[in-house]
Amino acid sequence: MNIEVKGLDATLKKFERLASQSKGDIQGALNDFADRTSSDAKSNLQRNATSNEGKLSQAIQPFYGDLEAGVKVNINYAAYVEFGTRKMAAQYLGSLPNDWQNIANQYKGGNGGSIKGILYALRQWFIDRKIPKEKQFFIARKILTEGIKPKPYLFPAFRDNIPTLIKDIQAIFK
């Protein structure tokens, strides 16, 4: 007994063409997601910041790849602003999904820390804000003992833009 399927080659070619066309549409949806998320993260930062976070805002940039897109924040203290530090971070991190907790844990320091180490880590931050040397020690000591309050900007932007990305991708395949 033989079964012959006629037109299978033509049907497969239609699927290949659809997949190729969809790839561009999906990349467009991903790029739009990255643009919206980047823009919203900058807005969140400006709304939640207690001081001028201009350099951090400038460091928030979308990136695009082959069937990927996202947001990168290329400044060394970005995660500390997002997640906070010490006991203040601990309170906030429990409210995040596990994958975001894992990201935050990458920036978690060891117990304690030295005043010299934190002064070095904050050097650029002090320079950006023109904080005089005589105040830097006291700020660093307070951060070491109390931590800094989280000012979430990227996670809320990501969370709020996911539903639109899902709708955009679903629309491509309707």
C-alpha positions in Angstrom: 0.0 0.0 0.0 1.3 3.4 -0.9 0.1 6.8 0.1 0.9 9.7 -2.1 0.6 13.3 -0.9 0.2 15.7 -3.8 1.2 19.3 -3.4 3.4 18.7 -0.3 6.4 20.5 -1.8 4.3 23.6 -2.6 2.8 23.6 0.9 6.3 23.3 2.5 7.5 26.2 0.4 4.5 28.3 1.7 5.5 27.4 5.3 9.1 28.4 4.6 8.0 31.7 3.1 5.7 32.4 6.0 8.5 31.6 8.5 10.9 33.9 6.7 8.3 36.7 6.7 7.4 36.1 10.3 11.0 36.3 11.4 11.2 40.0 10.3 7.8 40.7 11.9 8.9 39.1 15.2 12.2 41.0 15.1 10.2 44.2 14.6 8.0 43.3 17.7 11.1 42.6 19.7 12.7 45.9 18.7 9.6 47.8 19.6 9.6 46.1 23.0 13.2 47.1 23.6 12.5 50.7 22.5 9.4 50.9 24.8 11.1 49.3 27.7 14.2 51.5 27.4 12.0 54.7 27.2 9.8 53.6 30.1 12.9 52.7 32.2 14.3 56.2 31.7 10.9 57.7 32.7 10.7 55.5 35.8 14.2 56.5 36.8 13.4 60.2 36.5 10.2 59.8 38.4 11.7 57.7 41.2 15.1 59.2 41.6 15.8 61.4 44.6 18.7 63.1 42.9 19.8 63.7 39.3 20.4 60.3 37.6 21.3 61.8 34.3 24.3 59.6 33.6 22.4 56.5 34.5 19.5 57.6 32.3 21.9 58.1 29.4 23.3 54.6 30.0 19.9 52.9 29.4 20.0 51.8 25.8 18.0 49.3 23.7 19.9 46.6 21.8 18.9 44.5 18.9 20.1 41.1 17.5 19.0 38.2 15.4 15.6 37.3 17.0 16.6 39.0 20.2 16.3 42.5 21.6 16.6 44.0 25.1 17.8 46.8 27.2 21.3 47.2 28.6 22.4 49.6 31.3 26.1 50.2 30.9 27.1 51.9 34.1 28.7 50.3 37.2 26.1 51.3 39.8 23.0 50.6 37.8 22.0 47.5 39.7 22.5 49.1 43.0 20.0 51.9 42.1 17.5 49.3 40.7 17.7 46.8 43.6 19.1 48.8 46.5 21.6 47.4 49.0 21.7 45.7 52.3 18.5 45.4 54.4 16.7 47.8 52.0 17.5 45.5 49.0 16.4 42.4 51.0 12.9 43.8 51.5 12.5 44.6 47.8 14.1 41.5 46.3 11.5 39.2 47.9 8.8 40.8 45.8 10.6 40.0 42.5 10.2 36.9 40.3 13.0 34.4 40.7 14.8 35.3 37.5 15.1 38.9 38.6 16.3 37.8 42.0 19.0 35.9 40.3 20.1 39.0 38.4 20.1 41.0 41.6 22.2 38.3 43.4 24.9 38.7 40.8 25.6 42.2 42.2 25.3 41.2 45.9 28.6 41.8 47.7 30.0 39.8 50.6 29.2 40.6 54.2 30.6 43.7 55.6 32.9 45.5 53.2 35.4 48.1 53.8 35.2 51.9 53.8 38.1 52.0 51.3 36.3 49.5 49.0 33.0 51.4 49.0 34.8 54.8 48.5 36.4 53.3 45.5 33.2 51.8 44.2 31.4 55.2 44.6 34.2 57.3 43.1 32.5 58.0 39.8 29.2 58.6 41.5 30.8 61.2 43.8 32.5 62.8 40.8 29.2 62.9 38.8 27.5 64.7 41.7 30.4 66.9 42.6 30.3 65.7 46.2 33.2 67.2 48.1 35.8 64.8 49.5 35.0 65.8 53.1 31.5 64.4 52.8 32.3 61.2 50.9 33.4 59.3 53.9 30.2 60.0 55.8 28.0 59.0 52.8 30.0 55.8 52.3 29.7 54.9 56.0 26.0 55.4 56.0 25.6 53.2 52.8 27.8 50.5 54.5 25.6 50.5 57.6 22.2 51.1 56.3 22.2 50.4 52.6 20.4 52.4 49.9 16.8 52.2 49.1 15.9 50.5 45.7 14.6 52.8 43.0 13.2 50.3 40.5 13.3 51.6 36.9 14.1 48.7 34.6 12.0 45.8 36.1 8.7 47.8 36.1 9.4 48.9 32.5 10.1 45.3 31.5 7.0 43.9 33.4 4.7 46.6 31.9 5.8 46.0 28.3 5.6 42.2 28.2 1.9 42.1 27.6 2.2 44.3 24.6 5.0 42.1 23.2 2.9 39.0 23.7 0.0 40.6 21.8 2.3 41.8 19.0 3.7 38.3 18.5 0.2 36.7 18.7 -1.0 39.1 16.0 1.8 38.0 13.7 0.5 34.4 13.7 -3.3 35.2 13.3 
